[in-house]
Structure formats: structure tokens, C-alpha cells
Amino acid sequence: MARPSRSDPPPPILITATQALEAFCQRMHGETFVTVDTEFMRERTYWPELCLVQIAGDNEVAVIDAQADGIDLSCLGTLFADAAVTKVFHAARQDIEIFVLRYGDVPRPLFDTQVAAMVAGFGDQVGYDALVSSLTGGTIDKAHRFSDWSARPLSAAQLAYAAADVTHLRDVYIRLSRRLEQEDRLGWVAEEMAILNNPATYRADPETAWERLRPRTNNRRLLQILKQVAAWREKEAQRVNIPRQRLIKDEALLEIAATAPATAEALARVRGVTRGFAEGKSGSALIEVLAAARLVPDAELPPGPQQRDNVRPSAALVALLKVLLAAKTEQHHVAPRLVASSDDIERLALEDNPDIGALHGWRGEVFGHDALLLKQGRMALGVDGRRVKFIAI
């Protein structure tokens, strides 16, 4: 039998039993890399409900039914810990969160093609469809993108859709890694994978949940209350396994922190809070949290947001640094967002030598070092035809 070509991928196998999964994983231990994707449901739950795991090796593609009766997925954890097999994902965060929760660690070694595509100059957070089309000429069938993957039985079309993601991903990885190797940028990708390789990235910390709300206040008492009610919401959402926004929306939580209602009646007057919630077990627990937050001594209140002496950077300098960033990333064919954030640019404009990622490693070589030269008056920008040029002074 002829070996299947990249344009003629092998048909997927559906795995619903532990023995078949163990045999498949054993074969995958012999691969240099496997491509991985998942299908999960999260609309109604806090914790992701894993439905399928898709894995492709060089000559095999499997769709693993994670909800099959009696199936044991522990051998997947062993495969994901095999240092000899690179695990390839696209936009890996949500998939990896599932595996960190289940196995306690990130699949290693890890390669995210979305990150790699930004390093290779495909733009900020390039979509999978566009990347497949650009690198392989293939197309993604979107017909089952919004399937209910927890429903059984799965149709043949659903299985084909699920398997296609990892077969296309195999070709994307081969072409991307070859291109990055030729451009000597695989080291750049490795640097970018540091956050994704940290298990803490995927673990929600209730004590820092309030920071996501970005409160616009310097009122330390309000911040303390918000910190405690946000931590309570996170723990309660985890306990009852519903999305945090379904428990209490962000807007309502901010209003609760600002008004600190002391009774169920007062809590029910907050927009977005139902009387049933306010008078129920969760409402009573929240009122107790609010009461405790009001008793925290002033000396223990969190500091307000750090201010930069209320000094704003020069808008013209910020604009000039952004022009330099755009020109340098265009020259090096890399996504601007990957090199420097808006906060990096503002700090560069305000501080002489800020400790920011844009001044270190490959980012410094691409942009940061020249940004300092520009600020010091040792570089100027000009125009050469249709491109920005850099003029040493």
C-alpha cells in the first residue's frame, strides 16, 4: 500500500476504548512531533468539558472520544510528557488549560503555530484559516465549527471536520518550522513560548481576579472590597461550575464593590442582581464577604494603581516610536504586537532605559536598541521612495 501523501491524508480513526487509545499513544511515542487539537464545551460551565482530542502523527490521525464510557485518558498525559515528541498546537492556551487541569503540567516540548506565525511575519494573531490557506493552499470547512461536541453519536461529517484541523496543522508546522529555521528564528519562537510553557498561566488565581476588572479608582477601601468579592465570585463559580459572568456580571460586581450593600434587599437593588440570588445562599455568602471587607484595617488596604507622577509622554514622541516600530517590523517581517506593546512604547517615551521586553533579546535587536538611539538623537527617520529609511547621526 502506498504511503499517504500530505495532499491525501489517511482517514481518521475514532477511538472510544482505553486499549485502543493506549496502542495509539504507544505508536505516537515513536514520532518526532504530533499535532493536537481539542473540541470542548464551556458555554454553561466554569471548567471546560473535554469532548474530543484530535492527534495526528506522520501516518495516523485519531479522534479520541473523551466522553466514551469507561475510557481512561491517562496515557495521553504520558505522551504529552514525552520530551522526544514535540506537541504542536495552534492558539494553544485553551487546549493546554484543559491538559494542565487534567495532568498538572503543560505538554512538553510545545510549539504554537500562531506564535510562530507572528514571528514569521504573518501578522498579529493570524487566524488558522488564513494560515492554512497561505502556507498549504488548503481550505477549512467551517460547517461544524459550532457543533455541540458533547452530543452523541457524532456524525461522520463532524469526525472529518475534527480530524481536518490536525492534518492541516501538520503541514502548517512543517512549512513554518522550515521557514523559521532558514531565517534563524526558531530561537525567537522559543523565547515567546516561555509564558505558554508556565503552568501558572492556565490556573485562575481568585486573589488576583479583581485585576482583570481594571477598576478606575484610587479608593483603597473600594479596591479592597472589589478584591474580596471578585475572589469570592471566582471560588463560587468554580464550586458550582458555572461561568463567572453567569453568576454575577462584571458590571454588577463593580457596582457591588462601590455600594457595598449590607442586606439582601440592598443587594437586590443592584442592576443585574436578581432578588432570588440576593435572598439565596450565594447572596447571603456575598453579604458576609462584604461585611468582612468593610472591617479590614486601613493599614492592610491594597495600594492604589501606580501613578507615573501624572506625567504623560509626548504624543509626538509616542507617534515617532510607533513609526519606528512599524518600519522595523516591516523590515524584519514580524508582527509589531509581538515586539512591543502600547505600554512599552509609552514607557520608552517617558523613561531613559525602562526594563521592558522590547529592549531585551531579539526584540532589542529588531527594535529596542534603535528606539533608544532615536530618543538620544543618534538616529533619524527619512523616506526612501515608498519606505521609511533609518539615518545614523
N, C-alpha and C positions, 0 to 999 in steps of 0.2 A: 504493500500500500504506500502511495506517495505521501511524503510528509506534507501536512497542510501548510500552505503559504500564508504570508501576512494578509494577503488580499482574500484568502479563503480560510478563515479561522475555523477551528474544529467546533463541532456542535457542543453546546454546554451540557453538562450532566447535572441532574438535580440530586442533591444529597439530603436524605432525610433520616439516616440512621448513623449511630456512633461508629460502627465498624467501618462503614464506607468512608466516613469523614477521616478516621484515623489512617486508613490506607492512602487516601488522597494527600493528607498532610505529610505522610512519610515520603511520598513521591516529590512533594514540593520542597522538602529539605534538600533535595539534590539540585535545585535551581539556583542561579546566581541572583535572580530577582523574581518577585511575584507582584502583580498589580492587584490592588484591593479596593473594594467599594462596599458600601452597605446600603440597605434600604431600612428605614426605621420610621416610627410614628412618634410624634411628640405634641401634637395639637392639643391633646386632652390630659397630658401628664407632665410632671416635672422631670422625671427621669426618662431618657429616651427608651422606647420599646423596640429592641432589636428584632427585625423581621427576617432579613436575609443578609448573608455575607457572600459577596462575589469575589472569587480569586481566580486569576489566570497565571499559568506558568507558560513555558515555551510552547507546549503542545497540548495543554489541557485547560479547560475552563469549567469551573464548578460554581453552581449556585447552591448555597448551603441554606437550608430552611432552619433558621434559628428557633422557630416555634414548633418544629416537628416533635411529636410526642416522644419523650424519653431521650432525646438527643443530648449528648454530652459534648460541649464545645471546648473542653479543657485542652485538647490537642492543638487548637488554634493558638492558644496562649504560648505553647511550646514553640510553634512555628514562628510566631511574632517575636520571640526572644532569641531566635537563631541568628547569631551575628554574621553568619556566612551568606544569608539571604536578605537582600535589600527589599524592603517593603515600599511599594510605590503607590501613592495616593494623589488625588487632585483635590485641592481645597480641603485639607485633611482634618481640620480642627474638630468638626462634629463627629466624624468617624472615629477619630482617635480618642475623643472623650468617652465613647462607648467602651473601647477596649481598656482604657485606663481604669474606668469604674469596674470592669469585669476582671481584669488581670493584674491591676495595680501598677502597671508601667506602660510606657509608650512602646509601640512596635519599633524594634531597632535592628539594623540601621534603617533610617527613614528618609524618603525622598518625596517631596511635594512638587508636582509639576506646575502648580500655579505659582509658587515661589520661584521655581526655576525659570518659568516663562517671563516673569518680571525681570529677572537678572539677564535674560537673553534678549530683552527689548520688545516684548510683546505688549507692553502697556501695563497699567495698574489693574491688578486683579482680573486678568483676562478670563473670559468665560470659556468653559470647557468646549462648548460647541465650536466657538471661533478657533480655538487652539487645534482641535481635531481637523477642522477644515483647512487651516493654514499649513499644518505640518504633514497631514496624510491625504488630504483631498477627500476624506470621508465625511459623512453626514450623520448626525444623531437623530434618531427617531424620537420625537417628543411626545408621542401619543399616550404613553403611560407614566408621564412624569408625576402626575398627581394621583396615582393609584392608591387604594387602600391596601398597603402591603401586609396588613395583619389579617386580611380576609383570606380564607381558604375555601376551595382549592385555587391555586394560581393557574392562570391560563398560559398556554404556550407562548402567546404574544408577550405577556408580562415577563416570562423567563428569558425570552430572547432579548427584550429591552434591558433587563438587569445584566445579562451577560455581556451585551454590547459595550457597556461602559468600561469594563476591564479589558476587553480585547482591543478597543481603540486606544486605551491608556497604555497598553504595552507598546504600541507603535509610536505613540507620542513620547514615551520615555526614551525609547531607543534613539529617536531622532534628536530630541532635546539634549540628552546626555552627550551624544556625539558632537553636536554643535558647541556645547559648553566646553567640552574637552578641547576642541580645536581652538577655541577662543581663550583657553586657560582660565575659565571662570567657574570650574567646579568648586574651587575653594571659596568663591563668593557665596555659592549656594549653601555650602556647609556652615558658613557664618550665619546665614539667615535662618537656618534650621534650629538654632540654639533655643529659641522660645518654644517651638513646636516639640522639641526633644525633652522639655521640662514637664514632668507630670503635674506640677503645681499649676501649670497653665490651664488645666482642664478641671480643676477642683474648685468649686464655688466656695468662697470663704464668707460665711454670714457676717463676720465682723467688718468686712470691707464692702459689703453690698451697698451701703449708703453712698459710696463714692461714685457709683455708676449714675446716680441721680443728678450729679453736678449742681448741688444747691447754690443759688446765687445770694448768699448771705454771709455776713461775718458774725452773726449772732451765735455765740458759742453754745448757749443753752439750747437753741433750736437745733444746732448741729448734733448735740448730744442726744436729744430726743430722736432725731432722724436716724442716727446711727443705731439706736436700740430698737426702734420699730422696724427698720429695714432688716436688721439681723433676725428679729422675730418672724417677719414675713418669710424670709428665706428658709428658716428652720421649719416653720409651719407648712410651707409649700412642699418641702421635702417630705415631711411627715405624712401629709395626706396625699402626696403625689399628684399635685395639680400645678399648672403653670403659675408662677408668682403673680403674673398680671391678672389671672383669673381670680386669684384670692383677693388681691387689692391692687388696683391700677396705680401706676407711679404718681399720677396727678393727685389721687386721693391720699396716697401716703405722704406726699409733701404737704398737703393741707392738714392732715392729722398731726404732723410734726409741728406745723405752725400754730395750730389752735389748741393742741394737747387736750382733747376732750376728756373729762373726768367721769362721765356717766354714759350709759348706753344710749340715753336719749340724745345727748350731745354728739356722740359718735355717729348716730343715725342721721344727723343733720349735715354731715359732711357729704358733699356731692360725690356720687359713685358708691356710697356705702349703703347697703340695704338695711332695713330695720331687722330683718331676720338674722343677718350677720351680726349686727350690733348687739342684739339681745341673746345671741347664741354663745356656745362655748368659745369659739375663736374670738368673738368680740370681747368677752369677759377677760380672756387672757391678754388681749391687746391693751385693755384699760389698765390692767395690772402692770404691764410693761411701761406704760405712760406714767403711772404713779411712781414707779421706781426711778424713771429717768428724771422726774422733777426733783428728786431728793439727792441727786448726785452733787457733791460739794463743788463750788466754783473752781477750786484748785485742780479738780480732776476733769474739768471740761476739755474737750479737744481744742487744739488751736484752730483759729480761723484759717481760711485759704491764704497761702503765702502771697504777699504782695511784692512786686518789684519796685518798691519805693514810688509807686504810681507813675513811673517814668515809662512813656510809650516810645517804642522805636520810631525812628524816622520812616514815614511811609515811603519816601523816595528810596531810601537805602534798602528797605524790605523789597520793594519792587525791583531794584537793581540786582539784588541777590537772587531773586526768583528768575530773572532773565538769565543770570549766570547758570543757575541750576538747570533751567530748560535747555540752554545751549550745550552744557557739558553732558547732560544725559542723552541729548540728541546725538552728540558726537560719539558717545560710547555705547549707544543703543541699549539703554537700560531705563527702566521705569523711574520717573522722578520721585514718586511716592516712596520708593524703596531706598532712596539715597538720603532724603531729608524731609522732615515733616514741617508743617507750618510753624510749630513751636520751635523747632531747630532754627529756622530762618529768623524768627523774632529774637531768639537768644543770640544768634550770630550778630544781629544788628545792634543789640544792646551791650553785649559783653565782649571783652577783649579776646578771651580764649575759653569759651564755655566748654564744660565737659559733656559733650553730646556725641551721639553715634556718628553724625555727619563728618566729624573730624578724625575718626579712627578707621583703621583697616582700609579696605578697598574703597569705602565711601570717601575717606580723606583723599585718596589718590585721584578719584574721579572728580570730586567737587570741593571738599572741605579745605584743602590746602590752598587752592586758588581763591576760595572765598575770603580767606584771611589776607591773601595778597591784595585782593580787590579793596578790602577795607583799609589796608595800610597804604593805599595809593601806589602800590607797586605793580598793578595790573590795570589795564583799561579794556573796555569793550568797544568794538567797532563793527562795521558791516563790510563784508566782502561778497559782493554780488547779492545772493539771497540768503546768506548765512551770517551768523554772528561770528566775529573773529576775536581772538584774545591777543592783547598787545602788552608785552612786558615793558615796564617802565624802569 
